[in-house]
Amino acid sequence: MRKGIAIVAVATAVCFLLSGCASSSGRKAEYQRAVTLPPLEVPPDLTAPDLQGDMELPQSYSAHVAQGGDKSGVQVLPQQANVRVLRDHDMRWLQVNAEPEQLWARLREFWQKQGLEIKIDEPRLGLMETQWAENKADVPGDWITNMVSKLFKSAYSAPTRDKFRTRVERGATPGTTEIFVTHYGLEEIQRGQNVESYDTIWQSRPADPELVAEMLNRMMVYFGVPQAEAETQLAAAPVAAEPRARLDGAALQINESFPRAWRRVGIALDRLGLVVEDRDRSAGLYYIRPVDQVADAGKKGFFSSLFSGKEEDRPAEPPARILLQGNGETTRVTVQDKSGVLATTPQAVKILQQLESELR
């Protein structure tokens, strides 16, 4: 009798999990979902708050305000946001017809709906970064392994971790906002030749442009763009252009005006994994520091294993400065030390070389 009950229970679980596997097939990114709370129960003598459409992004924020907002509280179809894809070489980002202040809460909500927690939330700097997360789409094995991993979440773990950084800039066109997404990845690898030792460590892996495209696609749909249109815009071929950055001694010369160079250097710093501690656009300064992505994820890597003690007990390195000086249609980029003196160290030269590679 007990055996029959057990067989029925297992069969039921298998059917349930198989249906879950079928519904999530083909997903590039599948992170742990946050728990959704039930609707708020309001006492009979109070009026329920109208939450419909509060976070809908109108085509024109100024027009929305001029019209007094949405009075109906009912939207049969959400109003489509005016969002389009901009590109520069292999880089793609979004331009939205809305102010950054209007979009910030929406972006925070977007990442949370992807199952990703927010670690850095700095509206003053226009930076938002998620916690490291396991991508369930990368769990290895056949359908049985995937089924068991759904039933026992700790049984199998993906050998990769992801996090995303969002940079928000005021657009060149007044009343617009440009949104950039950067991906960071880690992978777990075998330390030695003995595959049975289970001695593994974590190391950084290259940014995944497909994951960035996936998140930009989801973000466009979240802002009201139809799925087909979002895919069409993102699939357009990159625009070829002449190299616009070259090293000139201890400086990097960019053949672009200061406003455009400022945005592109900020994105390049993100893609290089440098943390922007602060920035002063009027002075043309980015205050940066490097970060060990493996240690940031709380993992054991090649270099983190060489140190002992807590990270907060180690002496902090002062952030370096990246100085941009505009001169018409060109911009000069240099690296400074904490005192504002031109830096010519190997580390400074390496930063300029990496920036040159990103800004070509």
Helices and strands as residue ranges (DSSP letters): H 2-23, H 61-66, E 83-88, E 91-96, H 100-113, E 118-122, E 127-130, E 133-134, G 136-138, H 143-151, E 160-170, E 177-190, E 200-205, H 209-222, H 227-235, E 245-248, E 251-254, H 258-271, E 274-280, E 285-290, H 293-296, G 304-306, G 311-313, E 320-327, E 330-336, H 346-359
